């Protein structure tokens, strides 16, 4: 089974949500490590409903607007917790187009190399600033059983990742500059 199934079950284990609410979570909270499009979420909700892992209730907003609010079932909780507690082997390194381009940088002149590296550094610096601003919202580390404990840990990892990327980019720039003087 695909991981999207468990991401949705995990979110619904926290609280009931509409498909739209789930989509927002993928675009904001989970965006640093997992993504799903609107077009993937709704078919998955249908499958999960057919498997009796979730149920929904139709709520009326205003005079005519209907929305489905999804809830995880006991069967869904059991399957989610079974998946969550399994140890998993390390995944292969994800593809990275920028690093592939760096691999072939010997085909570019120094000025182009440095410009591309600096542009990446700017992007990662902006992402780092955003992540730090998200972490600043926490006045303290959430309690171990709090829903936001995992969020905090993932956010901390994302900050460390971006700091590492910036350090690597600075190192690449330094190496290019040193090699150009030889």
Secondary structure, DSSP 8 states (H G I E B T S, - for coil): --HHHHHHHHHHHHS-EEHHHHHHHHHTTSTTT----HHHHHHHHHHHHHTTSEEEEEEEETTTEEEEEEEE-HHHHHHHHHHHHS----------HHHHHHHTGGGS-HHHHHHHHHHHHHHHHHHHHHHHHHHHT-SS---TTSTHHHHHHHHHHHHHHHHHHHHHHHHHHHHHHHHHT-
